[in-house]
Amino acid sequence: MKKNIHPDYHDITVLMTDGSSFKTRSTWGKKDETLKLDIDPKTHPAWTGGKSSLNESEGQVARFQKRFKGLKLKK
């Protein structure tokens, strides 16, 4: 391996949205720094199976629902 070309690999703390944390090794930040997550597997709808909150004020979702309001699909 070539010397002095690889990023520093060190310990960091990851802080989850619920306040829990864990230690891991990463190239992010500096040694013993804390990475605070805004979205994580404990709260994100993709992992929890919940519905995401969409801003429906004249957005694409609202326009779609308005346009196809009375449409009935046959099974």
C-alpha positions as CSV (number, residue, x, y, z in Angstrom):
1,M,0.0,0.0,0.0
2,K,1.1,3.5,-0.7
3,K,1.8,5.7,2.3
4,N,0.0,9.0,3.1
5,I,-2.8,8.6,0.5
6,H,-5.5,7.0,2.7
7,P,-7.9,9.0,4.8
8,D,-7.6,8.9,8.6
9,Y,-9.8,6.0,10.0
10,H,-10.8,6.7,13.6
11,D,-13.5,6.2,16.3
12,I,-16.6,8.4,16.2
13,T,-19.9,8.4,18.1
14,V,-23.2,8.3,16.2
15,L,-26.2,9.9,17.9
16,M,-29.6,8.6,16.8
17,T,-32.8,10.7,16.7
18,D,-34.1,9.0,19.9
19,G,-31.0,10.0,21.9
20,S,-29.3,6.6,21.8
21,S,-25.8,6.4,20.5
22,F,-23.1,3.9,19.5
23,K,-19.4,4.0,18.7
24,T,-18.1,3.1,15.2
25,R,-15.0,3.7,13.1
26,S,-15.2,6.1,10.2
27,T,-13.3,8.6,8.0
28,W,-16.0,11.2,8.8
29,G,-15.0,14.1,11.0
30,K,-12.2,14.0,13.6
31,K,-11.3,11.5,16.3
32,D,-14.0,11.2,19.1
33,E,-16.4,13.6,17.3
34,T,-20.2,13.0,17.4
35,L,-22.2,12.6,14.2
36,K,-25.8,13.6,15.0
37,L,-28.4,12.0,12.6
38,D,-31.6,13.9,11.5
39,I,-33.0,10.7,9.9
40,D,-32.2,7.2,10.9
41,P,-33.6,3.6,10.5
42,K,-35.6,4.0,13.7
43,T,-37.7,6.9,12.4
44,H,-37.5,6.9,8.6
45,P,-40.7,5.5,6.9
46,A,-38.7,3.4,4.5
47,W,-37.6,1.2,7.4
48,T,-40.5,1.6,9.9
49,G,-43.3,1.0,7.3
50,G,-45.0,4.2,8.4
51,K,-46.4,6.9,6.1
52,S,-44.3,9.9,5.4
53,S,-45.7,13.3,5.8
54,L,-46.1,15.0,2.5
55,N,-46.7,18.7,2.1
56,E,-49.9,18.7,0.0
57,S,-50.4,22.4,-0.4
58,E,-50.6,22.7,-4.2
59,G,-47.8,20.3,-4.7
60,Q,-47.6,17.5,-7.2
61,V,-49.6,15.1,-4.9
62,A,-52.4,17.7,-4.4
63,R,-52.6,18.3,-8.2
64,F,-52.7,14.6,-8.9
65,Q,-55.4,13.9,-6.4
66,K,-57.4,16.9,-7.7
67,R,-57.1,15.8,-11.3
68,F,-58.0,12.2,-10.8
69,K,-60.4,12.6,-7.8
70,G,-63.4,10.7,-9.4
71,L,-61.4,8.0,-11.3
72,K,-62.4,4.5,-10.5
73,L,-60.2,1.6,-11.5
74,K,-61.6,-1.8,-12.4
75,K,-60.0,-4.9,-10.9
